[in-house]
Amino acid sequence: MEKLLVVKVGGKVVENASSLQAMLARFAAHEGRKVLVHGGGVMATSVARAMGVDTTMVEGRRITGDKMIDVVTMVYGGLVNKRIVAMLECMGLNAVGLCGADMNIMLSTKRPVVDGIDYGWVGDVKRVDAHALSTLVETGVVPVLAPLTHDGKGHILNTNADTIAAETARSLASRYDVTLVYCFEKNGVLLDPGDDGSVIASLQLLQFQELKASGVINQGMIPKLSNAFKALQSGVREVVITSVAHLDDLSQGTHLQ
């Protein structure tokens, strides 16, 4: 089975031009089939602030009202996505920027009110069109996926980028030998968030649940790891959480088991 690399790059990397450039150079250097999923939450928060739109987060997930869905659509689907595509083209890759509505690649349902929390225009992925994605990949095109899906009723839905990456990897696992990499500014999952050297080299599901319950793992790392373990249990061969600096050496970082 042919190998496929699915890389998700986090928002803090995306907002820094030099770190993004370094990450994309390492991504482009990987031979073979590739898919890139990007975030952009930090930039969306900044743009929202400039537009007078308040930001509310719950366990690393953005509450997305009528004004915020306009902000994230502009930032994720426009500014961030097309900037990355242009940079990859400059590096010799043939890339195409997409959100879930394009080619009906990713269909979601609007998240219901949970425990009294109304997430607004937030989508939970219902279906991924693996055939459409693999058709692009097989022609040598690199899909660059923004964290936006749609509900099939004309509404764009804000969807966690870690979820997009995991669902993409899961959907393609029956067609490729998939490695899923979450690439961000830290060296991996840390026992001590203030110590970049405290990387957990190997992480099992029970250990994740214990660290989450104790508060060691919190905020945005919770959906990242929840999605990562789901992908691993669904046929994805390998999941690595690592830094931009180690994207060309996947022996580094945190490996899920």
N, C-alpha and C positions, 0 to 999 in steps of 0.2 A: 504494500500500500504506500502510495506517495506521501511524503511528509508535507505538512502545512503548518506554518507559524502564524498564530493569532496573537497580536500584541495590543495591549491596551495601555495608553499613555495618559497619566493623570494631569489634572488641571494646573497644578503648580509648575509642572514642567512645561506645559503648553504656553503659559503666560510669560516665560523667560526665553527670550530669543536665542541666547547662546545654548541653553540646556536643550531646547527643542531642536536646534540645528545639530547638536551632538547626538541626540537620540535618533533622529531621522537618518543621520549618516550611518550609524550602527545598524539600524533597521534595514536600510538599503543594501548594506554589505552582506546580509544573510542571503544565501543562494536559495532558489526554489520558490515555491508558492507562498504567498503572504497575504494577510489581511491586517489592517490597522484600525483600531477603535480608539477614539480620543474623547477625553472629557473637556472641561473648560469651565468648571464651576467657579473657580476663583475669578476668572474674567467676567463671567455672567454676574457675579455678585458686585463687581466693580462697576459694570455698566448699569446694573439696576440701581445702584446707589446714585450714580450720576443722573439717572432719570427719575429719581425720587420714588423708586419702588422698593419696599421693605423686603428683606430676606429672612425667612424662617426655616430652620433645619430641624428635623427630628430623626435621630439616630443616623445621621449622615445623609438623609434624604431631604430634598428641597420641596417645601410646600409651594405649589405652582398654581397661583390664581390667574385670572384673566390677563392682568398686566405682565405677570412673570412669564407666562407662556410666550408672549410676544418677545420678551427679552431673550429667553433661551433659544428661541427659534432663530433670531437674528445672530446671536453670538455663536451658537453651536453649528447651525446649518449654514451660516454665511461666513462670518469673519474667521473663525478657527478652522473650519473644514476646508475652505478654499485656500487659506494660507498654507496649510499642510500639503494639499494637493500640489500647489505651485512649487513648494520646496522639494517635494519628491520628484516632480518632473525635471527640476533642475539637476537632480542627482541621477537622472537616467532611468527612472522608473516610470512606467505608464500607469498613472493612477486616475481613479475616478472617485469623486466625493459624493456620498449618498447619505440619506437618512432612511428610516424605515418605510416611509411612504413611497420612495423611489422604487419603481419596479415591483411595488408591493412586497418588498423584501421582509419587512417585519411588522406584523399585525399585533396590536395590543388591545387590552380592555382597560377602560378607565378604572383606576383603583377605587374600590368602595371605601366608605368611611369605616375606619378600623379603630376600635377602642376610643371612639369620640374624636379621632383625628381625621380631618378632611384634607387629603393631599392635593385636591384640586385636579388640574390637568396632568396627572401622572399616570403613566401606562405600565401595566404588567404584561409582559410578553406572552402572547397566546400561540403564535406560529411564526416560524422562520422559513423562508423559501430557500432551502439549501440548493435546489437545482439552479435557481437564478444566480446565486452567489458563486457556485462552482463553475457555472458557464463563464462568468467574468474571469475567474481565477484561471481557468484552463486556456483562455486566450492570452494569458500573460499580463492581464490587468490587475492592479492592486486596489481592491476596494478600500476606501477610507470612510469609515462609518461614524456619523455623528450620533450622539445619544438622544435621538428623537425617533419616535415611532408614530403610528397613526392607528385610528380605531375603525377604519373602513367607512366611517360616517362623515368624513370631511374634517375631522379634528386631529391636529398634531398633539402628541402626548410627550411630555418630558419623561425620559426613561433613563434610569441610572446607567452610566457608561460601563460599570463593572458587570451589570446584568447583560447589557448588549454584548459584551465580549464573551461572557460565559455561554449565553444562548447561541451566539454565532459558532463558538467552538463545539458545543454539543450537537448542533444541527449538522455540522460537517464531519463529525467523528466517524460516521458510517462510510464516508467517502475517502477520508484521508487519515493518516497517522498524525494527530493534532497535538501540538505543544501550545499551551496557553500561557502567556507571560503578562503579568501585571507589572508595568514599569513606572516607577515614580521617583520621588526625590530621596527616599530613604533606602538603606541597604537591604531591607527586607522587613519581615515582621519582627518588632523589637520587644524584648522583655521590659526594657526601660526606655520609654519614648524619648528621654533626654540623652540616651547613650547610643550613638549610631553603631557602636561595636557590639551591642547586645542582641545580635541577630539570632533568631531561632532557626537553625539550619534545617530542621525537619519538624513538620507540624501535622499532627493527627487531629481528626474531628473532635474526639473527646477532649483533647488538650485545648483546642480552640474554644469549646463550650465552657470549660473551666476558667480560662483566661478572660472570656467575655463576662462570665458571672462575677468574677473578682474585680472587673473594671480595668484590667491591664490592657485588654483589647477593647476599643471603644470607637465611637463616632464613625467616620468614613471607612475604617478598617472592617467594621462589622458586615456591611453589605458586600464588601470586596471578598472577604473570606467565605461568607455564606454562599455566594455565587461560585466561587472557586471550587469549593467542596462539591457542590451540586454538579459542576462540570466534570469533575474527576470521577464521580459516581455514575456518570452517564456516558462513559466511553472515551473521554479525553485522556490521552496517554500520560501527559505530564503537565503539571501546573507549577509555575515558578513565580514568586513575588520578589522583585529585585529592583535595583536602581538603574538609572540611565547609564551610569559608568560601567555596569556589568552586563549590558544587553548583549555584548559580544562574547561573554563568558557565562553561560547559563548554569555552570556548576556553582556559581555564587548565589547568594540570596536565600530565601526560604522555599523549600520544596515540600509540597503537600503530599501526604500519604493516606 
